[in-house]
Amino acid sequence: MAVNPKKQAMPTQAPEVRAHNFQEVALGYTETMALEEASRCLNCKNRPCVAGCPVNIQIPDFISRIKQKDYEGAYQVIQQSSSLPAVCGRVCPQETQCEAQCTLLQRAKMEPVGIGRLERFVADWHSEHGQETDQVPPDNGHRVAVVGAGPSGLTCAGDLAKKGYRVTIYEALHTAGGVLVYGIPEFRLPKRIVAREVEGLKKLGVQMETNVIIGKTLTVDELFEMGFEAVFIGSGAGLPNFMNIPGEGLKGVYSANEYLTRSNLMKAYQEHPNTPIMKGGRVAVVGGGNVAMDAARTALRLGADKVYIIYRRSMEELPARREEVEHAEEEGIDFRLLCNPVRILGWENPENPRDPQNGCVRAIECVRMELGEPDASGRRRPVEIPGSDFTLEVDTVVMAIGTSPNPLIKKTTEGLEVNRRGGIIVTEDGLSSRAHVYAGGDAVTGAATVISAMGAGKTAAGAIDRELSGRAG
C-alpha cells in the first residue's frame, strides 16, 4: 500500500479567532485522522525514532496499537516510559528529535510520521475513556525527596514511585507543574492537563508539598535529617537574563518569566485579576525562542494593538519551533529580524513630576544587524551595522533572552559544585558532587526543553534506584 507522503494536518482555531482568546490553538486529531496517520508508520526493525526520544518511548509499539484501535493499550505503552504523555504530545519538539529520525524522512524524503500528534491523541483518548487505578505500588522501604515539581522532578518522582519508593516533592510555588504552569501559556498547554498528570502521580503515592522553598524553608541537609536517603534537584532555571542596556529599569519592562508567570499562573488575563499586568498598547518582545513566541502571543491575547518580535539573527537561525513561529505569523506578530535593542526610552515630564507616565516605557531603540562568520554555536554571528539605529514606539518590553538556575540551593548546600553559569555539575547518571544528591533538567543545563528535562529526571531515577537497591556498580 502506498504511503501518504504528507502527515495529517493538525486542526486549529482560525488565527483571527484564537488571537483573542486563551483557548488551545491546536484542536487535536479525530479518530479517523489518527488512524490515517498511524497507517503511515513502517514499524521499522531498527526503530530510529525510539533512539531519538529522550525518554525512549517505544514509538512503533504504541502506533501499532493505534492501528488496532487499541487506544488504551497504546497509552499503556507510552506510560511505561513517560509520566507526562498529554504534555509531551503538545509541547515537545518532536521535529528535532523522534520525528527527525523517522525513516520516511531520512530515506524516502517524505514528511515524518506525526508522532507527537499521535501521542496527544492517545493521551486525550485515555483521559476521556480510560480507567485510572488508585493502586499504590508496594512500599520498598526507601524515601526520596524531589526538589521542584517541573518536568524533571515529576518524571523522576513518577519513575521512582512506580518502583515502590515513597517520594515527596517540594515545590516553591503554590501549584505543581513548574514551567508547565508558569511558563507555557494556556493556549499551548491547558493547565487542566498538567493538573491531571500531577493527580496521576499522587495516585501512585507521590506526596506534594507546595510553598516550600528549598534553601530557605528547608535546606538539602535538613531533608536528609528528615530521613530521606536521596535528593533529586529539579528546581529549574528561574533566574531571568537581561541585556544590561539603559532603560531596563523603566516601568513596563518585564522579564519573560515574570510576564508569563503573571498571565499563566496568576491569571492576570482575567477581567479583575489579583495580579496586575500591562495590557494593550504596543509590545516589543526581545528574543527568538519558544519563550519569546509565548510572550508575544500572550501579549496579543491581552489586547495589544501591535506586537513586535525583535531578534538579532535571521529567520533561518530563529531557535523557536517552526510551528510556533508559523502560528505567530498567522496571528499578525510583526517580526523585526536582524535587529538588536541598544536602549529603552522612557517618558519624562519635568513640568509635572506627578505625571503617572513618568518613568514608563515609551520606545525602544534598535540597531540593524548583518550576519558574519559562524560563532561557537555554529550560527552566523550578528554584526552591528553602524548608523542604522531606529526607534519603535512601544509601551511594554519583554526580555525573553534566556534564564539561569537560581543560586539559592548552591548557596545553602555545602559541597555542591556548579559551573560558571550556575548549573549544577553532574555525572552522566545525574549524580552531583554531593553524595546521594542528584540533579537534572534546567537546574543543570540552563533553560532547555521539557522533554530533555524529563529525560534527565528519568536517568536520575534509574541511578537512585540502583544506589538505594544496592545494585550500584
C-alpha positions as CSV (number, residue, x, y, z in Angstrom):
1,M,0.0,0.0,0.0
2,A,1.3,3.4,-1.0
3,V,2.3,5.7,1.9
4,N,0.9,9.2,2.0
5,P,3.9,11.5,1.7
6,K,2.4,14.1,4.0
7,K,1.3,13.8,7.6
8,Q,-2.2,14.6,8.6
9,A,-2.5,18.4,9.2
10,M,-3.4,19.4,12.8
11,P,-6.8,21.1,13.0
12,T,-6.5,24.5,14.7
13,Q,-8.6,27.5,15.7
14,A,-8.7,30.2,12.9
15,P,-6.0,32.8,13.5
16,E,-8.5,35.7,13.6
17,V,-10.4,33.9,16.4
18,R,-7.6,32.4,18.5
19,A,-5.7,35.7,18.6
20,H,-8.3,37.0,21.0
21,N,-8.8,34.0,23.4
22,F,-6.6,31.8,25.6
23,Q,-8.2,28.5,24.4
24,E,-6.0,25.8,23.0
25,V,-4.9,26.6,19.4
26,A,-4.4,23.0,18.2
27,L,-7.6,21.0,18.4
28,G,-6.2,17.5,18.1
29,Y,-6.7,14.6,15.7
30,T,-10.0,12.9,15.3
31,E,-10.0,9.1,15.5
32,T,-10.2,8.9,11.7
33,M,-7.2,11.2,11.3
34,A,-5.2,9.3,14.0
35,L,-5.8,6.0,12.2
36,E,-4.8,7.5,8.9
37,E,-1.6,9.0,10.4
38,A,-0.8,5.7,12.2
39,S,-1.0,3.8,8.9
40,R,2.0,5.8,7.6
41,C,4.3,4.2,10.2
42,L,6.5,1.5,8.7
43,N,7.2,-0.2,12.0
44,C,10.9,-0.3,11.3
45,K,13.0,-3.0,12.8
46,N,15.8,-0.7,13.8
47,R,13.4,1.8,15.4
48,P,15.4,5.1,14.8
49,C,12.6,7.1,16.3
50,V,13.0,5.5,19.7
51,A,16.7,6.4,19.7
52,G,15.6,10.0,19.1
53,C,13.3,10.1,22.1
54,P,15.0,11.4,25.3
55,V,12.7,9.1,27.4
56,N,12.8,6.1,25.0
57,I,9.1,5.7,24.3
58,Q,8.6,2.5,22.3
59,I,7.0,4.5,19.5
60,P,6.3,1.8,16.9
61,D,4.6,-0.3,19.6
62,F,2.2,2.4,20.6
63,I,1.5,3.3,17.0
64,S,0.8,-0.4,16.2
65,R,-1.8,-0.4,19.0
66,I,-3.5,2.7,17.4
67,K,-3.7,0.8,14.1
68,Q,-5.5,-2.0,16.0
69,K,-7.8,0.7,17.6
70,D,-6.4,-0.4,21.0
71,Y,-6.0,3.2,22.3
72,E,-5.8,2.2,25.9
73,G,-3.1,-0.3,25.0
74,A,-1.2,2.4,23.2
75,Y,-1.5,4.7,26.3
76,Q,-0.1,1.9,28.5
77,V,2.9,1.5,26.1
78,I,3.7,5.3,26.4
79,Q,3.2,5.4,30.1
80,Q,5.9,2.7,30.6
81,S,8.4,5.4,29.6
82,S,6.7,8.7,30.1
83,S,4.9,10.2,33.1
84,L,3.5,13.1,31.1
85,P,2.2,11.9,27.7
86,A,-0.5,14.6,27.3
87,V,2.1,17.2,28.0
88,C,4.8,15.8,25.7
89,G,2.3,15.3,22.9
90,R,1.7,19.1,22.9
91,V,4.9,20.8,23.7
92,C,7.9,18.5,22.8
93,P,9.9,19.5,19.8
94,Q,9.4,16.1,18.1
95,E,10.5,17.6,14.8
96,T,14.1,17.8,16.0
97,Q,14.0,14.5,18.0
98,C,11.9,11.4,17.3
99,E,10.4,12.6,14.1
100,A,13.8,13.8,12.8
101,Q,14.9,10.2,12.8
102,C,11.8,8.8,11.1
103,T,12.7,6.5,8.1
104,L,10.0,8.3,6.0
105,L,12.0,11.5,6.3
106,Q,15.5,10.1,6.3
107,R,15.2,7.6,3.4
108,A,12.0,8.4,1.5
109,K,12.3,12.2,1.9
110,M,8.6,12.3,2.9
111,E,7.2,14.1,5.9
112,P,7.8,12.1,9.1
113,V,5.1,10.3,11.0
114,G,3.2,12.7,13.3
115,I,4.5,11.0,16.4
116,G,3.7,13.9,18.8
117,R,0.2,14.3,17.4
118,L,-0.5,10.6,17.8
119,E,0.8,10.7,21.4
120,R,-1.5,13.6,22.2
121,F,-4.5,11.7,20.6
122,V,-3.8,8.6,22.7
123,A,-3.3,10.6,25.9
124,D,-6.5,12.6,25.3
125,W,-8.4,9.4,24.5
126,H,-7.3,7.9,27.8
127,S,-8.4,11.0,29.6
128,E,-11.9,10.6,28.2
129,H,-12.3,6.9,28.2
130,G,-9.6,5.2,30.2
131,Q,-9.9,3.9,33.7
132,E,-7.4,5.1,36.3
133,T,-6.1,2.8,39.1
134,D,-5.6,4.1,42.6
135,Q,-3.4,1.2,43.5
136,V,-0.2,2.4,45.1
137,P,2.8,0.1,44.4
138,P,4.1,-1.8,47.5
139,D,6.4,0.2,49.7
140,N,10.0,-0.8,49.2
141,G,11.1,0.9,52.4
142,H,13.1,3.8,50.8
143,R,12.3,7.5,50.8
144,V,13.4,10.1,48.3
145,A,12.9,13.9,48.2
146,V,12.5,15.7,44.9
147,V,13.1,19.5,44.7
148,G,10.8,21.1,42.1
149,A,7.6,19.9,40.6
150,G,8.6,20.7,37.0
151,P,9.1,18.2,34.2
152,S,12.3,16.7,35.5
153,G,11.1,16.4,39.1
154,L,7.7,15.0,38.1
155,T,9.4,12.4,35.9
156,C,11.9,11.4,38.5
157,A,9.2,11.1,41.1
158,G,6.9,9.1,38.8
159,D,9.6,6.6,37.9
160,L,10.6,6.0,41.5
161,A,7.0,5.8,42.7
162,K,6.3,3.0,40.2
163,K,9.1,1.0,41.9
164,G,7.7,1.4,45.4
165,Y,9.7,4.4,46.6
166,R,8.0,6.8,48.9
167,V,8.6,10.2,47.2
168,T,7.9,13.7,48.4
169,I,8.1,16.6,46.0
170,Y,8.9,20.1,47.4
171,E,7.6,22.9,45.2
172,A,8.4,26.6,45.8
173,L,5.2,27.8,44.1
174,H,1.6,27.2,45.2
175,T,0.8,24.9,42.2
176,A,2.8,21.9,41.0
177,G,4.0,21.8,37.4
178,G,6.9,24.2,37.2
179,V,7.4,25.7,33.8
180,L,4.4,23.7,32.6
181,V,2.1,26.0,34.7
182,Y,4.0,29.3,35.0
183,G,5.8,29.4,31.6
184,I,3.8,27.7,28.9
185,P,0.6,29.6,28.0
186,E,-2.9,28.1,28.3
187,F,-3.4,28.3,24.5
188,R,-0.5,25.8,24.1
189,L,-0.9,23.7,27.2
190,P,-4.2,23.9,29.1
191,K,-3.5,23.8,32.8
192,R,-6.2,21.2,33.4
193,I,-4.0,18.8,31.6
194,V,-1.0,19.5,33.8
195,A,-3.2,19.1,36.9
196,R,-4.5,15.8,35.6
197,E,-0.9,14.5,35.1
198,V,0.0,15.6,38.6
199,E,-3.0,13.9,40.0
200,G,-1.9,10.7,38.3
201,L,1.4,10.9,40.3
202,K,-0.5,11.4,43.5
203,K,-2.4,8.2,42.8
204,L,1.0,6.4,42.7
205,G,1.6,7.7,46.2
206,V,3.7,10.7,45.5
207,Q,3.4,13.4,48.2
208,M,3.2,17.0,47.0
209,E,4.4,19.8,49.3
210,T,3.9,23.3,47.8
211,N,5.0,26.7,49.0
212,V,8.3,25.2,50.2
213,I,11.5,26.9,49.1
214,I,14.4,24.6,49.4
215,G,17.3,26.7,50.6
216,K,15.0,28.9,52.6
217,T,12.1,27.0,54.1
218,L,14.2,23.8,54.3
219,T,17.8,23.0,53.2
220,V,19.0,19.9,51.4
221,D,20.9,18.9,54.6
222,E,17.6,19.1,56.5
223,L,15.9,16.8,54.0
224,F,18.5,14.1,54.8
225,E,17.9,14.8,58.6
226,M,14.2,14.1,57.9
227,G,15.0,10.6,56.8
228,F,15.3,10.9,53.0
229,E,18.0,8.7,51.6
230,A,18.5,10.6,48.3
231,V,17.6,14.0,46.9
232,F,16.9,14.9,43.3
233,I,17.2,18.6,42.5
234,G,15.0,19.7,39.6
235,S,14.5,23.3,40.5
236,G,14.7,24.6,37.0
237,A,16.2,27.9,35.8
238,G,14.1,30.7,37.1
239,L,16.6,33.5,37.1
240,P,16.0,35.7,34.1
241,N,18.7,37.2,32.0
242,F,18.7,40.8,30.9
243,M,20.8,42.7,28.3
244,N,22.1,45.3,30.7
245,I,21.2,48.2,28.4
246,P,19.9,51.6,29.5
247,G,16.3,51.8,30.4
248,E,15.7,48.2,31.6
249,G,14.6,49.5,35.0
250,L,11.7,51.5,33.5
251,K,8.1,50.7,34.3
252,G,6.7,48.4,31.7
253,V,9.9,46.3,31.2
254,Y,9.4,42.6,32.2
255,S,11.4,39.5,32.1
256,A,9.5,36.8,30.1
257,N,9.5,34.8,33.3
258,E,7.6,37.5,35.2
259,Y,5.3,38.3,32.3
260,L,4.3,34.7,31.6
261,T,4.0,33.9,35.3
262,R,1.7,36.8,35.9
263,S,-0.5,35.7,33.0
264,N,-0.4,31.9,33.2
265,L,-0.1,31.1,36.9
266,M,-1.6,34.2,38.5
267,K,-4.4,34.5,35.8
268,A,-3.7,38.2,35.2
269,Y,-5.5,37.9,31.8
270,Q,-8.8,37.8,33.7
271,E,-11.0,40.9,33.9
272,H,-10.3,41.7,37.6
273,P,-7.1,39.9,38.4
274,N,-5.3,39.9,41.8
275,T,-2.0,40.3,40.0
276,P,-1.7,43.2,37.6
277,I,-0.1,43.1,34.1
278,M,0.3,45.6,31.3
279,K,-2.4,45.2,28.7
280,G,-3.0,46.7,25.3
281,G,-0.8,49.2,23.6
282,R,2.4,48.3,21.7
283,V,4.6,45.5,22.9
284,A,8.2,44.6,22.0
285,V,9.4,41.1,22.8
286,V,13.2,40.7,22.6
287,G,14.4,37.1,21.7
288,G,13.6,34.4,19.2
289,G,13.0,31.2,21.2
290,N,9.8,29.4,22.2
291,V,9.5,31.7,25.3
292,A,9.6,34.8,23.1
293,M,6.8,33.3,20.9
294,D,4.8,32.5,24.0
295,A,5.2,36.1,25.4
296,A,4.4,37.7,22.1
297,R,1.3,35.6,21.5
298,T,0.2,36.2,25.1
299,A,0.6,40.0,24.7
300,L,-1.7,39.8,21.6
301,R,-4.3,37.9,23.6
302,L,-4.0,40.5,26.4
303,G,-5.3,43.1,23.9
304,A,-2.1,44.6,22.4
305,D,-2.6,46.8,19.4
306,K,0.8,45.7,17.9
307,V,3.4,43.1,18.9
308,Y,6.9,43.0,17.7
309,I,9.5,40.2,17.9
310,I,13.0,41.7,17.9
311,Y,15.6,39.2,17.1
312,R,19.3,39.8,16.2
313,R,19.6,37.0,13.6
314,S,17.5,35.9,10.6
315,M,14.5,33.6,10.3
316,E,16.8,30.7,9.5
317,E,18.6,31.0,12.9
318,L,15.4,31.5,14.9
319,P,15.5,28.8,17.6
320,A,11.8,28.6,18.3
321,R,9.7,25.6,17.0
322,R,8.7,26.2,13.4
323,E,5.1,25.5,14.3
324,E,5.1,28.2,16.9
325,V,6.7,30.7,14.5
326,E,4.1,30.0,11.9
327,H,1.2,30.4,14.4
328,A,2.7,33.7,15.5
329,E,3.0,34.9,11.9
330,E,-0.6,33.8,11.2
331,E,-1.8,35.8,14.2
332,G,-0.1,39.0,13.0
333,I,3.0,39.2,15.1
334,D,5.5,41.6,13.4
335,F,9.0,40.0,13.2
336,R,11.8,42.6,13.2
337,L,14.7,40.3,12.3
338,L,18.4,41.2,12.2
339,C,17.7,43.9,14.8
340,N,19.1,44.3,18.3
341,P,18.0,46.7,21.1
342,V,20.5,49.2,22.4
343,R,18.4,51.1,24.9
344,I,14.8,51.6,26.1
345,L,13.4,55.1,26.3
346,G,11.0,56.4,29.0
347,W,8.6,59.2,29.4
348,E,9.8,62.3,31.3
349,N,7.6,65.3,32.1
350,P,9.8,67.7,34.2
351,E,6.9,70.2,34.4
352,N,4.7,67.6,36.2
353,P,6.7,65.3,38.5
354,R,3.5,63.5,39.4
355,D,2.6,62.6,35.8
356,P,1.8,58.9,36.0
357,Q,3.6,58.3,32.7
358,N,6.9,59.4,34.2
359,G,9.3,56.5,34.2
360,C,7.2,54.4,31.9
361,V,8.4,52.9,28.6
362,R,7.7,55.0,25.5
363,A,10.0,53.5,22.9
364,I,12.8,51.0,22.2
365,E,15.9,52.0,20.2
366,C,17.4,49.3,18.0
367,V,20.3,48.8,15.6
368,R,20.2,46.8,12.4
369,M,22.5,43.7,12.1
370,E,24.0,41.6,9.4
371,L,25.3,38.1,9.7
372,G,29.1,37.5,9.8
373,E,31.1,34.4,10.4
374,P,29.8,31.5,12.5
375,D,30.3,31.7,16.2
376,A,30.9,28.9,18.8
377,S,27.3,27.7,18.4
378,G,27.7,27.2,14.7
379,R,25.3,30.0,13.8
380,R,26.5,33.1,11.9
381,R,27.4,35.8,14.3
382,P,25.3,39.0,14.1
383,V,27.3,42.2,13.4
384,E,26.1,45.7,14.0
385,I,25.6,47.9,11.0
386,P,27.0,51.4,12.0
387,G,24.5,54.3,11.7
388,S,21.5,52.0,11.3
389,D,19.7,52.9,14.5
390,F,15.9,53.3,14.5
391,T,13.2,53.6,17.1
392,L,9.9,51.7,17.7
393,E,7.3,53.4,19.8
394,V,6.2,50.8,22.4
395,D,4.5,50.7,25.9
396,T,5.8,47.4,27.1
397,V,9.1,45.5,26.6
398,V,9.5,41.8,27.4
399,M,13.0,40.4,27.7
400,A,13.0,36.8,26.5
401,I,16.7,36.1,26.2
402,G,17.1,33.1,28.4
403,T,17.3,32.2,32.1
404,S,19.8,30.7,34.5
405,P,19.5,28.4,37.6
406,N,18.7,30.3,40.8
407,P,21.8,30.3,43.1
408,L,19.8,29.7,46.3
409,I,20.3,26.0,46.6
410,K,24.0,26.3,45.8
411,K,24.5,28.9,48.5
412,T,22.8,26.8,51.1
413,T,24.2,23.4,50.2
414,E,27.9,22.9,51.2
415,G,30.0,20.9,48.6
416,L,27.5,21.3,45.7
417,E,29.6,22.3,42.7
418,V,28.2,24.4,39.9
419,N,29.6,25.7,36.6
420,R,30.2,29.3,35.6
421,R,26.6,29.6,34.5
422,G,25.2,28.4,37.8
423,G,24.3,24.9,36.5
424,I,24.8,22.0,38.9
425,I,27.7,19.8,37.8
426,V,26.6,16.2,37.5
427,T,27.8,12.8,36.1
428,E,26.1,11.0,33.2
429,D,23.8,9.4,35.8
430,G,22.8,12.8,37.3
431,L,24.9,12.5,40.5
432,S,26.2,15.8,41.8
433,S,29.4,16.5,43.8
434,R,27.4,15.7,47.0
435,A,26.8,12.1,47.9
436,H,23.2,11.0,47.4
437,V,22.3,14.3,45.8
438,Y,21.2,14.1,42.1
439,A,20.1,16.8,39.7
440,G,18.7,17.3,36.2
441,G,16.8,19.5,33.8
442,D,17.3,23.2,33.6
443,A,19.0,23.3,37.1
444,V,21.9,21.6,35.3
445,T,21.7,22.7,31.7
446,G,20.0,26.1,32.0
447,A,16.8,26.7,30.0
448,A,16.2,23.8,27.6
449,T,13.2,21.7,26.5
450,V,10.6,19.9,28.5
451,I,11.5,16.5,27.1
452,S,15.2,16.9,27.8
453,A,14.4,17.7,31.4
454,M,12.2,14.7,31.6
455,G,15.0,12.6,30.2
456,A,17.3,13.8,32.9
457,G,14.7,13.0,35.6
458,K,14.3,9.5,34.2
459,T,18.1,9.0,34.1
460,A,18.5,10.1,37.7
461,A,15.6,8.0,38.9
462,G,17.3,4.9,37.4
463,A,20.6,5.8,39.2
464,I,18.9,6.5,42.5
465,D,17.2,3.1,42.2
466,R,20.5,1.4,41.6
467,E,22.1,3.1,44.6
468,L,19.3,2.5,47.1
469,S,18.5,-1.0,46.0
470,G,22.2,-2.0,46.4
471,R,22.8,-2.6,42.7
472,A,25.1,0.3,42.1
473,G,28.3,-0.6,40.2
